[in-house]
Amino acid sequence: MAAVDGLLSLLVAQGADTLTLVEGKAPELTRGGEPRPLSMPPLGGELLRRFVEEVRAAGARERYSFSGKGGTVEFEVEIEEPHRMCFRRADAAAPAAADATAATSGPATAAPATAAAPRGEPAATGHLAELIGRAIAAEATDLFVSTASDARMRVSGELHELPESRFAEDALLALIGLDDAHRARLDAHGSVDVGLRVHDQKLRVNLFRHRFGLAAAIRPLRRIRSLAELGLPPGLAALSELTDGLVLFVGPTGSGKSSTLAALLQHLNETRSRHVLTIEDPVEFEYVGERCLFHQREVGRDVESFAAGLRAAMRESPDVILVGEMRDAETFAAALTAAETGHLVFSTLHSGNAAMAVDRIVDSFPPHQQLQVRGQLAGVLRAIVTQLLLPGTQPGRLVPAVERLHVTHAVSHKIREGRGHQIGDDIQTGRGDGMVTLEASLADLVRRSQITLPTARAAARKPDLLRELLQQ
C-alpha cells in the first residue's frame, strides 16, 4: 500500500471531501467546508516529495484512484510542486462509502474499516483503526495505545501524543478482536503477540498488562524491501546462498532485524528454488512464492512454540528455516539441531553484539551442558550480523549501521574454548574474510554524509577506533 493511501483511507473513514498536504504543516481534511487538521507531526519536504512520486508512479496526473473496503474512490489531484498537493473526492457531493462511519464518534459506535483478514488474524476497527491510519500515514515506526494515557506514535525516534485517544480496557480488547486462544495466552502470561490488519496494512502487536490496566505496542509492517532500499550493504545477500548452518541477526528492539531478514528471504525467492519454512510470533511479512515455496507458521495458532515448530520442521523437508526469535534454551537446542542436520537456519536475538549473542546462547543452558553447546555452536554458526538504526542526516530517515562477523576457523576455535569475548578482535582483523566492525560501518556512513559525526560517536563502542578510521 502506498504511504499516501493511509491518509486517503482516513479521508474515506471520516467522510471528508478533501485532503490537503502542505510542507511544514499537519495534513488537513475538509468536511462540509470545515477544516479538520489531523493530530500528526508537520509534513517534511522529503515525505511530501515521496507522496508526489507515488502519485506519479501510479500514472496519475489529475486523477488518482484509491481502493479500500468500500470500493474504489476517485480523487481529483492538484499538485503544486514541491510544497503542496490536494486530493478532492470526485464524488464529494455523494454520500461517503458504506464503511465510512466517522471514527471520531468513538470506539463504541465506529464501524470496521478493514479488509478481510487471513484465518485467525484479527482486524482492528473503529477509533483504533483511525489511530493506526494516522500512524501509517506519518510513517511512524510504533503506535502505543493504553488504558492509562493518550496514544503516542514514534516518528523518527520521537514520541508524538495523539489527544483524546485513551481506551477503556474492554473497548481496547474488542477493537483488537482477540480470538479465544490469544485471549487465553494474555490471561495466562500477561502479554500476547498477535498479527493485526487495518486499512489493508499488516501490523505486529504486543498486548500487555501493566500497573494501570492494558496497553498495546503496535508496529506497522512495511512491504518487503530490498537490501538496497533498506540501505544495507550488498554483501549481506551472500548469506542467503549458504547451504546450511545458523545465521543470527542481533541488535536492540526496533533495529530493523526483521526487515533485513525479509529482504534476504525475498532475495532468495528471486534467485533460488528452495522450500522455506518460517516459524513466527506473529507472522510478520507475507511472502509470495516466485522461485521459492513458502510455508509460514504462527506460534499459538499453527504450532505450540518455536521449539515445537523446529522439531516438526525435521519432518517437513525445508531447505531454509526462519525462526522469528530465539528466546530460551529449548529453542536454541532445536535450532542447533536443525542447523546440524543440513538446514540453513536464520533467526534473531536481542543482544548488543556478536560476543554477547554467543554468551547468551551458551549461558541459557545448565553448566553441565555448556561444553556440548559450545561445540555445537562452533560447528554450525556461520555468521552474526549486528544492526543499529540511527538518525540520518535527512529529516525523518533512519539509517542502518551493520557489524558483520563471519565464523572462520579461528572464531570457531574461540567459541569452542569459551573465549567468545575475544570475537571482537577477530572482527577487527577479519576484513579479508568479509568482516566489518561497527566502527568501520559508522565511519563509512559519516563519509557518505548519511549520519552526522556526533551520531557516530554516540553509537561507537570504540571511539578511538572510529577516530582512527575517519583519519585514514
Backbone torsions as a table, in degrees:
resi	resn	phi	psi	omega
1	MET	NA	131.7	177.2
2	ALA	-64.1	147.3	-178.5
3	ALA	-60.6	-37.0	-178.7
4	VAL	-65.8	-24.8	179.6
5	ASP	-64.8	-28.2	177.1
6	GLY	-61.6	-38.8	177.6
7	LEU	-71.8	-39.7	179.9
8	LEU	-66.7	-31.5	176.8
9	SER	-65.4	-33.8	174.8
10	LEU	-66.4	-41.3	177.8
11	LEU	-57.0	-48.0	-179.7
12	VAL	-64.4	-45.0	-177.1
13	ALA	-62.5	-32.5	-177.7
14	GLN	-96.6	5.2	178.3
15	GLY	64.0	29.8	-178.6
16	ALA	-83.7	166.4	-177.6
17	ASP	-100.6	-36.8	-175.9
18	THR	-137.1	157.0	173.1
19	LEU	-129.8	123.9	-179.6
20	THR	-117.7	129.0	-179.6
21	LEU	-117.9	120.8	-178.4
22	VAL	-130.8	132.3	179.1
23	GLU	-58.5	131.8	178.7
24	GLY	87.9	-0.9	179.4
25	LYS	-128.1	156.9	175.0
26	ALA	-70.7	146.3	175.8
27	PRO	-55.6	146.5	-175.4
28	GLU	-131.0	129.4	172.8
29	LEU	-97.0	155.0	172.9
30	THR	-129.0	127.7	176.8
31	ARG	-131.4	121.5	-178.5
32	GLY	60.9	31.5	179.7
33	GLY	82.3	-2.7	-178.1
34	GLU	-99.0	120.6	179.4
35	PRO	-70.3	142.4	-179.7
36	ARG	-137.9	86.8	178.0
37	PRO	-60.6	139.3	178.0
38	LEU	-82.9	147.9	179.2
39	SER	-79.2	76.1	-178.3
40	MET	-139.1	159.9	176.1
41	PRO	-64.6	155.5	175.4
42	PRO	-58.3	146.6	-179.5
43	LEU	-74.1	130.8	173.1
44	GLY	-82.5	159.0	-178.7
45	GLY	-62.0	-36.1	-178.9
46	GLU	-64.6	-43.4	179.8
47	LEU	-66.6	-40.8	179.3
48	LEU	-63.5	-40.8	177.5
49	ARG	-63.7	-34.6	177.8
50	ARG	-64.9	-41.2	177.3
51	PHE	-58.8	-44.8	-179.9
52	VAL	-61.4	-43.3	-179.6
53	GLU	-63.6	-37.8	178.8
54	GLU	-63.9	-42.4	179.9
55	VAL	-65.6	-43.1	178.1
56	ARG	-63.7	-41.4	-179.3
57	ALA	-63.5	-28.5	178.1
58	ALA	-78.8	1.8	179.1
59	GLY	81.8	11.8	-176.2
60	ALA	-86.2	139.8	172.6
61	ARG	-120.0	-67.0	178.7
62	GLU	-111.0	-4.6	179.4
63	ARG	-134.4	147.0	178.1
64	TYR	-140.8	133.2	-179.4
65	SER	-103.2	129.4	176.7
66	PHE	-117.0	127.4	-179.4
67	SER	-107.1	120.4	177.1
68	GLY	-129.8	-170.4	-177.8
69	LYS	-61.0	-36.3	-178.2
70	GLY	-79.7	5.5	-179.5
71	GLY	110.7	-167.8	-178.3
72	THR	-92.2	132.7	178.1
73	VAL	-115.2	130.9	179.1
74	GLU	-93.8	137.6	178.4
75	PHE	-122.9	141.5	167.1
76	GLU	-85.3	134.4	-174.0
77	VAL	-116.3	131.4	172.4
78	GLU	-119.0	124.2	-178.9
79	ILE	-122.9	122.5	173.9
80	GLU	-115.3	84.8	-174.7
81	GLU	-66.4	143.7	2.3
82	PRO	-105.4	15.0	-165.3
83	HIS	-112.4	-8.0	-173.7
84	ARG	-153.2	143.7	168.9
85	MET	-149.2	151.2	-176.4
86	CYS	-137.6	136.1	174.7
87	PHE	-111.8	128.0	178.3
88	ARG	-125.3	127.0	179.0
89	ARG	-58.4	129.5	177.7
90	ALA	-65.7	-25.5	178.3
91	ASP	-108.0	40.4	-173.5
92	ALA	-54.7	-27.7	-178.7
93	ALA	-82.3	-13.6	-177.0
94	ALA	-86.4	161.3	178.0
95	PRO	-62.6	153.2	178.8
96	ALA	-69.0	166.9	-178.9
97	ALA	-59.8	157.6	-173.4
98	ALA	-59.2	-30.4	-178.4
99	ASP	-95.1	19.1	-172.4
100	ALA	-98.2	30.0	174.2
101	THR	-55.8	131.3	-172.9
102	ALA	-58.6	122.6	-179.8
103	ALA	-66.9	-21.0	-176.8
104	THR	-72.8	-7.5	177.2
105	SER	-72.1	-10.2	172.4
106	GLY	106.3	166.4	-174.5
107	PRO	-61.3	-34.2	-172.5
108	ALA	-72.2	-25.4	-173.2
109	THR	-118.2	-9.6	-175.6
110	ALA	-73.3	150.6	-178.2
111	ALA	-97.7	158.8	178.8
112	PRO	-61.3	150.4	178.4
113	ALA	-138.4	54.1	-175.3
114	THR	-137.1	164.7	170.6
115	ALA	-87.8	166.2	178.8
116	ALA	-61.1	139.8	-178.1
117	ALA	-101.3	155.4	175.4
118	PRO	-61.3	168.8	-177.6
119	ARG	-52.2	129.2	174.0
120	GLY	76.3	4.2	-176.6
121	GLU	-104.3	115.3	-178.8
122	PRO	-64.7	163.1	176.7
123	ALA	-130.8	121.2	-179.4
124	ALA	-66.2	149.3	-177.5
125	THR	-134.0	170.7	168.5
126	GLY	57.4	-138.5	-174.6
127	HIS	-60.3	-34.8	177.2
128	LEU	-63.9	-40.6	177.9
129	ALA	-61.9	-37.0	178.4
130	GLU	-64.3	-45.3	-179.4
131	LEU	-63.5	-40.1	178.3
132	ILE	-63.8	-39.8	177.1
133	GLY	-59.9	-40.2	176.9
134	ARG	-63.8	-43.0	-178.9
135	ALA	-63.9	-42.0	179.2
136	ILE	-62.6	-46.6	-178.1
137	ALA	-63.2	-33.6	180.0
138	ALA	-84.0	1.4	-176.8
139	GLU	57.3	39.1	176.7
140	ALA	-70.2	144.3	175.8
141	THR	-83.8	-25.1	-179.7
142	ASP	-147.4	151.0	170.5
143	LEU	-127.0	130.0	180.0
144	PHE	-115.0	121.5	175.9
145	VAL	-120.5	151.3	-170.1
146	SER	-156.3	159.0	172.0
147	THR	-84.6	-7.3	-173.3
148	ALA	-106.6	-15.5	-175.8
149	SER	-158.2	166.6	176.2
150	ASP	-65.5	154.7	-179.6
151	ALA	-65.8	154.6	174.8
152	ARG	-138.0	147.1	174.4
153	MET	-121.9	146.3	-178.3
154	ARG	-99.1	115.2	178.4
155	VAL	-121.2	120.0	-178.3
156	SER	53.1	38.6	176.3
157	GLY	85.8	-10.3	-178.0
158	GLU	-103.6	141.8	178.1
159	LEU	-89.0	134.6	178.6
160	HIS	-123.5	126.2	-177.5
161	GLU	-77.1	142.4	175.4
162	LEU	-112.1	101.8	-173.0
163	PRO	-60.6	154.8	175.4
164	GLU	54.4	48.2	-176.7
165	SER	-133.8	30.3	176.6
166	ARG	-84.8	145.5	-175.6
167	PHE	-118.2	145.6	165.5
168	ALA	-75.4	151.4	-174.9
169	GLU	-59.6	-47.1	-179.3
170	ASP	-62.1	-38.1	-179.9
171	ALA	-66.2	-41.6	-179.9
172	LEU	-63.9	-43.5	178.1
173	LEU	-62.5	-41.3	-179.0
174	ALA	-67.3	-39.1	-176.7
175	LEU	-71.3	-31.8	176.1
176	ILE	-77.8	-32.2	174.0
177	GLY	74.0	48.3	178.8
178	LEU	-63.5	140.5	172.5
179	ASP	-82.8	177.4	-174.2
180	ASP	-62.4	-38.4	-177.4
181	ALA	-66.6	-44.8	179.3
182	HIS	-68.5	-35.7	178.7
183	ARG	-64.7	-38.4	178.7
184	ALA	-65.3	-38.4	178.9
185	ARG	-68.2	-37.8	176.7
186	LEU	-62.7	-44.6	-179.0
187	ASP	-66.4	-35.2	-175.7
188	ALA	-80.8	-36.5	-171.0
189	HIS	-115.7	-10.2	179.4
190	GLY	84.7	-3.9	176.0
191	SER	-157.2	159.4	178.0
192	VAL	-155.5	141.4	173.7
193	ASP	-97.5	139.8	-177.9
194	VAL	-151.0	147.6	172.1
195	GLY	-86.5	150.1	-174.5
196	LEU	-143.1	152.6	175.5
197	ARG	-130.1	143.6	172.3
198	VAL	-160.1	140.4	-178.4
199	HIS	50.7	40.5	-178.9
200	ASP	61.1	16.7	-179.7
201	GLN	-109.2	133.1	176.7
202	LYS	-89.5	142.1	-178.8
203	LEU	-135.1	156.1	173.0
204	ARG	-108.2	130.3	-174.2
205	VAL	-126.1	133.1	166.4
206	ASN	-113.0	113.7	178.7
207	LEU	-98.4	127.5	-174.1
208	PHE	-144.8	148.0	175.8
209	ARG	-85.9	147.4	178.4
210	HIS	-142.3	-175.2	-171.7
211	ARG	-56.7	-35.8	-174.9
212	PHE	-108.4	16.1	176.0
213	GLY	138.3	-123.6	-171.7
214	LEU	-129.6	146.1	177.7
215	ALA	-144.9	161.8	178.5
216	ALA	-137.7	132.5	171.5
217	ALA	-102.9	115.9	-171.7
218	ILE	-115.4	126.7	-178.6
219	ARG	-121.0	115.8	174.9
220	PRO	-65.5	135.8	178.0
221	LEU	-101.3	116.5	-177.3
222	ARG	-76.3	170.0	175.1
223	ARG	-60.9	159.1	178.0
224	ILE	-69.3	120.5	179.7
225	ARG	-107.8	155.0	-179.2
226	SER	-74.3	166.5	176.8
227	LEU	-58.3	-39.7	-179.8
228	ALA	-65.3	-41.7	179.6
229	GLU	-64.1	-32.4	179.6
230	LEU	-80.5	-6.8	-178.6
231	GLY	77.5	25.4	-177.6
232	LEU	-96.3	152.2	-179.8
233	PRO	-63.8	136.6	-177.6
234	PRO	-62.1	-22.9	-179.8
235	GLY	-61.4	-19.8	179.1
236	LEU	-64.3	-25.4	-177.9
237	ALA	-58.8	-28.1	-178.5
238	ALA	-63.0	-23.3	180.0
239	LEU	-64.7	-29.5	179.7
240	SER	-75.4	-10.8	-178.6
241	GLU	-93.2	-3.5	175.4
242	LEU	-64.8	151.9	-178.4
243	THR	-97.7	-22.6	179.2
244	ASP	-159.8	179.7	177.5
245	GLY	100.6	-176.4	-175.5
246	LEU	-116.5	129.0	176.1
247	VAL	-122.2	124.4	-176.6
248	LEU	-111.8	140.3	171.6
249	PHE	-114.8	121.1	-174.0
250	VAL	-123.9	160.4	-178.8
251	GLY	150.4	171.2	-179.2
252	PRO	-70.8	168.7	174.5
253	THR	-58.5	137.1	178.1
254	GLY	80.6	18.1	-179.0
255	SER	-94.8	4.4	175.0
256	GLY	89.4	16.8	-177.7
257	LYS	-61.7	-45.5	-177.6
258	SER	-64.6	-40.0	179.3
259	SER	-64.9	-38.8	178.7
260	THR	-65.2	-44.2	178.3
261	LEU	-62.0	-40.4	178.4
262	ALA	-62.3	-40.2	178.2
263	ALA	-64.0	-39.6	178.5
264	LEU	-64.6	-44.9	-179.9
265	LEU	-65.7	-36.0	177.8
266	GLN	-67.6	-37.5	175.0
267	HIS	-60.7	-43.3	176.9
268	LEU	-61.1	-42.1	-179.8
269	ASN	-59.4	-33.7	-176.9
270	GLU	-87.2	-15.8	-170.5
271	THR	-120.4	-21.6	-174.6
272	ARG	-139.8	156.6	178.1
273	SER	-99.7	105.8	-176.5
274	ARG	-140.6	154.8	170.7
275	HIS	-94.1	115.4	-176.1
276	VAL	-110.6	124.6	177.6
277	LEU	-113.5	126.9	177.2
278	THR	-113.5	142.3	176.0
279	ILE	-125.4	111.8	-169.1
280	GLU	-135.0	160.5	179.5
281	ASP	-144.3	87.2	-3.1
282	PRO	-91.0	-179.8	171.6
283	VAL	-61.5	130.6	-176.7
284	GLU	-104.9	-84.8	-179.4
285	PHE	-80.4	141.6	180.0
286	GLU	-105.4	126.4	-175.8
287	TYR	-101.2	137.7	173.7
288	VAL	-105.9	117.9	-174.9
289	GLY	-61.3	128.1	172.6
290	GLU	-109.6	-78.1	172.5
291	ARG	-96.9	-21.8	-178.4
292	CYS	-96.9	155.8	170.6
293	LEU	-102.0	122.6	-178.2
294	PHE	-110.0	135.8	167.0
295	HIS	-128.8	121.6	-177.2
296	GLN	-113.0	127.6	-177.3
297	ARG	-119.6	138.1	-178.2
298	GLU	-107.6	129.6	177.6
299	VAL	-63.7	133.1	-179.7
300	GLY	90.6	-15.4	178.7
301	ARG	-120.4	-49.9	-178.3
302	ASP	-103.2	-20.6	-177.2
303	VAL	-152.0	150.3	-172.3
304	GLU	-68.5	-41.5	-175.3
305	SER	-156.5	170.1	175.6
306	PHE	-59.1	-46.0	-177.6
307	ALA	-63.1	-42.1	178.5
308	ALA	-63.4	-39.6	178.3
309	GLY	-64.4	-38.6	178.1
310	LEU	-67.6	-39.9	178.2
311	ARG	-65.2	-41.2	179.1
312	ALA	-66.9	-30.8	-178.2
313	ALA	-60.2	-27.0	179.6
314	MET	-61.0	-22.2	-179.8
315	ARG	-103.5	4.8	-174.7
316	GLU	-111.0	6.6	172.7
317	SER	51.9	48.7	173.9
318	PRO	-82.9	155.1	170.0
319	ASP	-92.4	-35.9	-177.2
320	VAL	-129.2	135.4	178.3
321	ILE	-123.3	128.2	172.7
322	LEU	-105.9	120.4	174.9
323	VAL	-104.6	114.9	-172.7
324	GLY	-51.3	-41.0	178.8
325	GLU	-160.9	139.8	174.7
326	MET	-100.9	122.8	-170.4
327	ARG	-121.4	-21.2	-172.2
328	ASP	-147.7	169.6	-175.6
329	ALA	-61.6	-36.2	-179.3
330	GLU	-62.2	-42.6	178.5
331	THR	-69.8	-40.9	177.1
332	PHE	-57.5	-46.8	-177.5
333	ALA	-62.1	-43.4	-179.6
334	ALA	-66.5	-37.5	179.1
335	ALA	-67.1	-41.1	177.9
336	LEU	-62.2	-41.4	178.9
337	THR	-64.8	-42.6	178.9
338	ALA	-61.2	-42.2	179.6
339	ALA	-68.1	-35.1	179.4
340	GLU	-67.1	-27.7	-174.6
341	THR	-95.5	22.5	169.9
342	GLY	95.3	12.4	178.1
343	HIS	-100.8	151.4	171.9
344	LEU	-94.8	117.5	-174.5
345	VAL	-113.5	123.3	172.4
346	PHE	-106.1	141.8	175.1
347	SER	-158.3	171.0	177.5
348	THR	-119.3	157.8	-178.5
349	LEU	-149.3	135.0	175.6
350	HIS	-80.7	102.9	-177.3
351	SER	-156.2	154.4	-175.2
352	GLY	-79.3	-29.8	-179.5
353	ASN	-162.4	-179.0	-174.6
354	ALA	-63.3	-45.2	-178.2
355	ALA	-61.7	-42.3	179.0
356	MET	-65.5	-34.3	178.5
357	ALA	-64.5	-45.0	178.1
358	VAL	-60.7	-45.9	-179.8
359	ASP	-63.2	-39.0	-178.5
360	ARG	-64.3	-41.3	178.9
361	ILE	-63.3	-51.0	-176.9
362	VAL	-63.5	-43.9	-175.3
363	ASP	-71.0	-13.9	178.8
364	SER	-74.3	-13.0	-179.1
365	PHE	-98.8	155.1	175.1
366	PRO	-60.6	152.2	-176.9
367	PRO	-52.0	-38.0	-176.2
368	HIS	-71.3	-12.4	179.2
369	GLN	-102.7	-10.0	-169.6
370	GLN	-67.4	-33.0	177.8
371	LEU	-63.2	-44.0	178.7
372	GLN	-63.8	-42.3	-178.7
373	VAL	-64.8	-41.0	177.5
374	ARG	-60.0	-40.1	178.1
375	GLY	-64.2	-44.5	177.8
376	GLN	-61.6	-46.8	-176.9
377	LEU	-63.7	-41.2	178.7
378	ALA	-61.8	-32.1	-177.0
379	GLY	-81.9	-28.6	-172.6
380	VAL	-111.2	-19.9	-177.0
381	LEU	-68.7	128.8	-178.8
382	ARG	-107.4	-36.4	-177.6
383	ALA	-163.5	152.9	171.0
384	ILE	-130.5	124.4	178.9
385	VAL	-110.9	121.1	177.2
386	THR	-102.8	129.5	-173.1
387	GLN	-128.4	138.5	172.5
388	LEU	-127.3	148.7	172.0
389	LEU	-110.2	124.5	-174.3
390	LEU	-121.6	150.8	176.3
391	PRO	-61.2	127.4	-179.9
392	GLY	-86.9	173.0	178.2
393	THR	-73.9	-23.1	174.7
394	GLN	-83.9	129.9	-177.7
395	PRO	-55.9	133.0	176.5
396	GLY	82.2	0.4	-177.0
397	ARG	-106.0	135.6	174.0
398	LEU	-106.2	139.4	-173.0
399	VAL	-120.2	132.8	-180.0
400	PRO	-82.8	134.1	168.0
401	ALA	-107.9	132.8	-169.2
402	VAL	-129.8	126.4	171.9
403	GLU	-105.7	134.8	-176.6
404	ARG	-123.1	125.6	171.9
405	LEU	-111.1	124.5	170.1
406	HIS	-106.5	132.5	-172.8
407	VAL	-82.0	99.2	174.8
408	THR	-85.4	177.7	177.4
409	HIS	-59.2	-40.4	-178.5
410	ALA	-65.0	-42.1	179.3
411	VAL	-65.7	-43.9	178.6
412	SER	-58.8	-40.6	179.7
413	HIS	-63.5	-40.3	179.4
414	LYS	-65.7	-41.1	179.3
415	ILE	-62.9	-44.4	-177.7
416	ARG	-63.1	-34.7	-176.9
417	GLU	-91.7	4.3	178.2
418	GLY	77.2	25.7	178.6
419	ARG	-110.2	40.8	-178.5
420	GLY	-60.5	-25.2	-179.6
421	HIS	-66.2	-14.2	179.6
422	GLN	-92.3	1.8	-177.4
423	ILE	-60.7	-34.3	-179.7
424	GLY	-56.4	-35.2	178.5
425	ASP	-66.2	-36.9	179.4
426	ASP	-67.4	-37.0	178.0
427	ILE	-63.5	-40.1	-176.9
428	GLN	-68.0	-30.8	-178.5
429	THR	-102.4	3.6	-172.3
430	GLY	-103.3	28.4	-179.4
431	ARG	-58.3	-37.1	179.7
432	GLY	-65.1	-20.9	178.0
433	ASP	-97.1	12.2	178.0
434	GLY	87.3	10.8	-179.2
435	MET	-83.9	150.4	-179.4
436	VAL	-139.0	126.6	175.5
437	THR	-77.1	160.2	175.4
438	LEU	-59.4	-41.2	-177.8
439	GLU	-65.0	-36.3	177.0
440	ALA	-66.0	-39.2	177.1
441	SER	-64.7	-43.2	178.8
442	LEU	-62.9	-43.4	-179.7
443	ALA	-61.8	-40.4	179.2
444	ASP	-64.5	-40.7	179.2
445	LEU	-65.4	-37.3	177.0
446	VAL	-65.9	-45.4	-179.9
447	ARG	-60.4	-35.1	-178.8
448	ARG	-89.6	9.5	177.6
449	SER	59.4	30.0	176.7
450	GLN	-83.2	-33.1	176.1
451	ILE	-135.0	163.9	178.9
452	THR	-86.3	160.9	178.2
453	LEU	-61.6	-43.8	177.1
454	PRO	-59.3	-36.5	177.1
455	THR	-63.5	-43.1	179.4
456	ALA	-64.0	-43.7	-179.9
457	ARG	-61.7	-39.9	-178.9
458	ALA	-66.4	-30.7	-176.8
459	ALA	-89.7	-20.6	-174.8
460	ALA	-67.6	138.4	173.4
461	ARG	-85.3	-26.6	-179.9
462	LYS	-126.2	84.5	-177.4
463	PRO	-56.2	-35.1	-179.7
464	ASP	-65.0	-39.9	178.1
465	LEU	-65.9	-41.3	177.5
466	LEU	-60.2	-45.9	-179.9
467	ARG	-61.9	-41.3	-179.9
468	GLU	-64.4	-41.0	-179.3
469	LEU	-67.1	-36.2	-178.9
470	LEU	-73.4	-19.8	178.8
471	GLN	-86.8	-9.9	-178.0
472	GLN	-75.1	NA	NA
